[in-house]
Amino acid sequence: MSIGNSPEDDRTFPADDRDSIGRALQQARIAAGLTVEEVSASTRVRIPIVHAIEEDDFSRCGGDVYARGHIRTLARAVGLDPADLIEQYDADHGGRPAPTPAAPLFEAERIRPEPRRPNWTAAMVAAIVAVVGFVGFTMFDGNEAPKGTTTADGGPAPAPEKATSAAKPKPVKPVAPKPSESAIAAVPQDKVTVKLTAVDGKSWISAKAEDGKLLFDGLLLEGESKTFQDDERVDLVLGNAGAIELYVNGKKVEEKFESGQVERLTYTKGDPEAG
């Protein structure tokens, strides 16, 4: 007597000593009591791609780099260790892929242009020069001409009169004003510091340094925080930007991101809201 199989069991998988990647992900999802739709909603991986990966069809992922990212995300969603599946994928597809130029991770991704920021270093140097010039002008201001100067007709300047018993009081040297809080905030820091906290759900994030070094690539669960630092620049990709609270160089970024929206951001030294 033949026994009918469910639609999900009609798929064929390659024979091997261990389950294929798609088979392992499918069985773990079923064991966790999750549907494909629920996995898609929690990981932001589209339903057709989830189905294709469970059938060991990685052609819809857009390349090895994105296939590995989808496998890692789906494995975590269903409670598997992604390292074993990634190792199995690399073994089946010729090893770990070489780094590729950044490209959109999802069809709905919106690339944000990096805002132009003023040159705070030049502005601060100009301010310091102005203060020093003002102090110098005040010190040499008055009737006394600097030693060695000449009159308009070319002759030496007359010597200053000798002080009488009622000597004039010495001019008080002005004290340079303390910089305001806004000026302190505008002073560039030695490093770029970015702190992310998942406050409203979880989000897949990627962070790179200015030289292209990958600082982090993975899932940030609700309540978790990550801090990244570089001498020059930090590049971010947020898979679910609406869930993230973002601090840059000690200042909270007030811009509101939409839930489920992918954001590509770049931050350098100075005020993140400038420009």
C-alpha positions in Angstrom: 0.0 0.0 0.0 1.5 3.4 -1.0 1.3 6.2 1.5 0.9 9.8 0.1 3.5 12.3 1.1 2.8 15.9 2.1 3.7 18.6 -0.5 6.8 19.6 1.5 8.0 16.0 1.5 7.6 15.7 -2.3 10.9 17.5 -2.9 14.0 15.4 -3.7 17.3 16.0 -2.1 20.8 14.8 -3.1 21.9 11.6 -1.5 24.7 12.1 1.0 25.9 10.9 4.4 24.2 14.0 5.9 21.2 16.1 5.0 21.5 18.7 2.3 21.5 22.3 3.4 17.9 22.8 2.2 16.7 19.6 3.8 18.3 20.6 7.2 16.7 24.0 7.1 13.3 22.6 6.2 13.3 19.9 8.9 14.5 22.4 11.5 11.7 24.9 10.5 9.1 22.2 10.7 10.4 21.0 14.1 10.2 24.6 15.4 6.6 24.7 14.2 7.2 27.6 11.8 5.7 28.2 8.4 7.7 29.5 5.4 5.7 32.7 5.7 6.6 33.2 9.4 10.3 32.6 8.6 10.2 35.1 5.7 8.6 37.7 8.0 11.2 37.3 10.7 14.2 37.2 8.5 13.1 39.6 5.6 14.1 36.9 3.1 11.4 36.7 0.5 9.1 33.6 0.4 10.2 32.4 -3.1 13.8 32.5 -2.0 13.1 30.6 1.2 11.3 27.9 -0.8 14.2 27.7 -3.3 16.8 27.4 -0.6 14.9 24.6 1.0 15.0 22.8 -2.4 18.8 23.4 -2.5 18.3 25.9 -5.4 20.6 28.9 -4.6 20.4 30.4 -8.1 17.8 33.0 -6.9 20.1 34.3 -4.1 22.1 36.5 -6.5 25.5 34.9 -5.9 27.6 33.0 -3.4 28.0 36.0 -1.0 24.2 36.5 -0.7 23.5 32.8 -0.6 25.8 32.4 2.4 24.1 35.4 4.0 20.6 33.9 3.5 21.7 30.5 4.8 23.2 32.1 7.9 20.0 34.2 8.5 17.6 31.2 8.0 19.7 28.9 10.2 19.5 31.3 13.1 15.8 31.8 12.6 15.1 28.0 12.9 17.6 27.3 15.7 20.5 25.8 13.7 24.2 26.6 14.0 25.0 28.5 10.7 28.7 27.7 10.8 28.2 24.0 9.8 25.8 24.9 7.0 28.1 27.6 5.6 31.0 25.1 5.7 28.9 22.6 3.8 27.9 25.2 1.3 31.5 26.3 0.7 32.5 22.6 0.3 29.8 22.1 -2.3 30.5 25.4 -4.2 34.2 25.6 -4.5 35.2 27.2 -1.2 34.6 30.6 0.4 33.9 33.3 -2.2 36.2 36.2 -2.7 35.0 39.6 -1.5 32.8 41.4 -4.0 31.8 45.0 -4.3 28.9 46.0 -2.2 25.5 45.7 -3.9 21.8 45.9 -2.8 21.0 43.0 -0.4 17.2 43.1 -1.0 15.1 44.3 -3.9 13.4 46.9 -1.6 16.7 48.5 -0.5 16.9 52.2 -0.8 20.4 53.7 -1.1 20.9 56.8 1.0 23.3 59.4 -0.4 25.9 60.4 2.1 25.2 64.1 3.1 28.0 66.6 2.6 29.5 67.7 5.9 31.4 71.0 6.5 35.1 70.9 7.2 35.0 71.4 11.0 38.8 71.3 11.2 39.2 74.4 9.0 36.5 76.2 10.9 38.1 75.6 14.2 41.5 76.7 13.0 40.0 79.9 11.6 38.3 80.6 15.0 41.5 80.1 16.9 43.4 82.4 14.5 40.8 85.1 15.0 41.0 84.9 18.8 44.9 85.0 18.8 44.7 88.0 16.4 42.3 89.9 18.6 44.5 89.3 21.7 47.6 90.5 19.8 45.8 93.6 18.6 44.7 94.5 22.1 48.2 94.0 23.6 49.8 96.4 21.0 46.9 98.8 20.7 47.4 102.4 22.1 49.8 105.4 21.6 53.0 103.4 21.9 54.4 102.4 18.6 56.3 99.1 18.3 60.1 99.5 18.7 61.9 100.1 15.4 58.8 101.6 13.5 59.1 104.8 11.5 56.9 107.9 10.9 55.1 108.6 7.6 58.0 110.8 6.4 60.5 108.0 6.9 62.1 109.3 10.1 62.2 107.3 13.4 59.1 107.4 15.5 59.4 109.7 18.5 60.3 108.0 21.8 57.4 107.6 24.2 57.2 110.2 27.0 58.5 109.1 30.4 55.9 108.1 32.8 54.8 110.7 35.4 54.0 110.1 39.0 50.5 109.4 38.0 51.4 106.5 35.7 48.7 105.1 33.4 47.4 101.7 34.5 48.5 98.8 32.5 46.0 97.5 30.0 44.3 94.4 31.2 44.9 91.5 28.9 41.5 90.1 27.8 40.7 86.5 28.6 39.7 84.4 25.6 36.0 83.2 26.0 35.4 79.6 26.8 34.1 77.6 23.8 30.4 77.0 23.9 28.9 73.5 24.1 28.1 73.6 20.4 31.7 74.4 19.6 32.9 71.5 21.8 30.5 69.2 20.0 31.9 70.3 16.6 35.5 69.5 17.5 36.5 66.3 15.5 37.2 63.3 17.7 40.2 61.0 17.3 38.0 58.1 16.2 34.6 57.4 14.7 32.4 55.6 17.3 29.0 54.0 16.3 26.8 52.3 18.8 23.7 50.3 17.7 21.0 48.9 20.0 18.0 46.7 18.9 15.2 48.3 20.8 12.1 47.2 18.8 12.7 43.7 17.4 15.8 42.2 15.8 17.8 43.3 12.8 20.5 41.9 10.6 23.5 44.3 10.5 26.8 44.6 8.7 29.6 47.0 9.7 32.8 47.8 7.8 35.8 50.0 8.6 37.3 52.6 6.3 39.8 50.1 4.9 37.0 47.6 4.0 37.6 45.3 7.0 34.4 43.6 8.1 33.7 44.5 11.8 30.5 42.5 12.1 28.0 40.6 10.0 25.1 39.0 11.8 21.8 39.3 13.6 21.3 41.8 16.5 18.6 40.5 18.8 16.2 42.8 20.6 17.9 44.3 23.7 21.4 43.6 22.3 24.0 46.3 21.5 27.1 46.5 19.4 29.7 49.3 19.3 32.1 49.8 16.3 35.1 52.1 16.1 37.5 53.2 13.3 40.1 56.0 12.8 38.3 57.4 9.8 34.9 55.9 8.8 32.3 53.3 9.6 29.9 51.9 6.9 26.7 50.3 8.0 23.9 48.2 6.4 20.8 47.8 8.6 18.4 45.0 7.5 15.6 46.2 9.8 16.5 49.9 10.4 13.3 50.7 12.3 14.4 48.4 15.2 17.7 50.2 15.7 18.6 53.0 18.1 21.8 54.7 16.8 24.4 56.8 18.5 27.3 58.3 16.5 30.3 60.0 18.2 28.3 60.1 21.4 25.2 61.8 19.9 21.9 60.1 19.3 20.8 60.1 15.6 17.2 61.4 15.7 16.2 60.4 12.2 13.4 57.8 12.3 13.8 54.7 10.1 10.9 52.6 8.9 10.4 49.1 10.3 11.6 46.5 7.8 13.5 49.1 5.7 17.1 48.4 4.7 19.4 51.4 5.2 23.0 51.9 4.0 24.7 54.5 6.2 28.2 56.0 6.4 29.6 58.0 9.4 32.8 59.9 9.8 34.3 62.1 12.6 32.3 65.0 14.0 28.6 65.8 14.4 26.5 63.1 12.7 23.6 65.6 12.1 25.8 68.2 10.4 25.2 68.9 6.7 
